[in-house]
Every structure is written in C-alpha cells, then in structure tokens.
Amino acid sequence: MTLHINGEACTFADPTPAHFTLAALIESLNMKPDRVAVELNRDIVPRERWPETPLKDGDRLEIVHFVGGGCCARFGYP
C-alpha cells in the first residue's frame, strides 16, 4: 500500500484493510496523537474518528506535529 504523507510517497506492507486505520498509522509512526492534526484527502479528520477511519492505497495525508517550546524572554518573562 502506498500513502502520500506530506507530499512524499510512503510504502507500507499490505495490511488487513479493516485494521489499517488513521489511528494505526499515527501509532506506527510513533507520533503522540494529542500533538498531531491530520488532513486526509483534503479533509481534516477529527481525532475521535481516527480509529474508525480506514486508509486505502493512494490516500493523501498531511500530518502536522505540534512542537512546544521557545523563549519567553523577549516578552519580559524569565
């Protein structure tokens, strides 16, 4: 199965279709679900629907991983 993730073709061993969900993909990529937003074929998929959202060959995903941090000093905070 080939998925296009953030513009790059990624090949996965052919999984059982009913078990290869968006939630399973995020887990296989070792991403923390609470720090990720996903667009599947140009539609944002709410996190609560990931376990029931099947993926199929050729799907296009944009995955955004939120990263915290930075410096507050320029705003007057220690």
LINVENBEL-V401611 format. One record per backbone hydrogen bond with DSSP energy under -1.0 kcal/mol. CO is the residue of the C=O (numbers start at 1). NH is the residue of the N-H. If there is no record, write none. Layout:
# LINVENBEL-V401611
co: [CO & CO]
nh: [NH & NH]
This chain:
# LINVENBEL-V401611
co: [1 & 2 & 3 & 4 & 5 & 8 & 10 & 16 & 19 & 20 & 21 & 22 & 23 & 24 & 25 & 26 & 27 & 32 & 33 & 35 & 37 & 38 & 39 & 40 & 43 & 46 & 47 & 49 & 50 & 50 & 53 & 56 & 59 & 60 & 61 & 62 & 64 & 72 & 72 & 73]
nh: [12 & 58 & 10 & 61 & 8 & 5 & 3 & 19 & 21 & 55 & 25 & 26 & 27 & 28 & 29 & 31 & 30 & 35 & 36 & 66 & 64 & 45 & 62 & 43 & 40 & 49 & 50 & 52 & 23 & 53 & 22 & 59 & 4 & 41 & 6 & 39 & 37 & 75 & 77 & 76]
